[in-house]
Amino acid sequence: MKEGPVSTEVTLETEAGEKIVSSITTTSAKNLGLKEGKTAYAVIKASSVMVAVD
């Protein structure tokens, strides 16, 4: 986790070793009690994902 004053970057690792990275509010991270090594899960809801390079 990379905690900032407003947002926190959270990285979850699946059993297969894939990493899911999300940015949530620091308040939400604290309310969830997120800590390194604690079990958590992701709920993914997206209508589109855009990736681009130059």
C-alpha positions in Angstrom: 0.0 0.0 0.0 1.1 3.5 -0.8 -0.8 5.8 1.6 -1.2 9.5 0.7 -3.2 12.3 2.5 -6.2 11.8 0.2 -5.8 8.6 -1.7 -4.2 5.2 -1.1 -2.9 2.8 -3.8 -3.8 -0.7 -2.9 -2.2 -3.8 -4.6 -4.0 -7.1 -4.2 -2.2 -10.3 -5.3 -4.3 -13.3 -6.4 -3.5 -16.9 -5.6 -2.1 -17.2 -9.2 0.2 -14.3 -8.6 -1.6 -11.7 -10.7 -1.6 -8.2 -9.2 -4.7 -5.9 -9.1 -4.0 -2.3 -8.3 -6.6 0.2 -7.2 -6.7 3.7 -5.9 -9.2 4.3 -3.1 -9.6 7.1 -0.6 -7.3 7.0 2.4 -10.4 7.2 4.6 -11.9 4.1 3.0 -8.6 2.2 3.4 -8.6 3.1 7.1 -12.3 2.2 7.5 -11.6 -1.2 5.9 -8.6 -1.7 8.2 -6.4 -2.5 5.3 -2.8 -3.6 6.2 0.0 -5.3 4.4 -0.6 -9.1 4.4 -4.3 -8.8 5.4 -6.7 -10.8 3.3 -9.0 -8.7 1.1 -10.9 -9.1 -2.1 -11.7 -7.0 -5.1 -15.1 -6.3 -6.7 -14.5 -5.3 -10.3 -17.1 -3.3 -12.1 -16.1 -1.6 -15.2 -17.9 -0.6 -18.4 -14.5 -0.1 -20.2 -10.8 -0.3 -19.6 -8.5 1.9 -21.7 -4.8 1.3 -22.0 -2.7 3.4 -24.4 0.9 4.0 -25.3 2.6 6.5 -27.6 
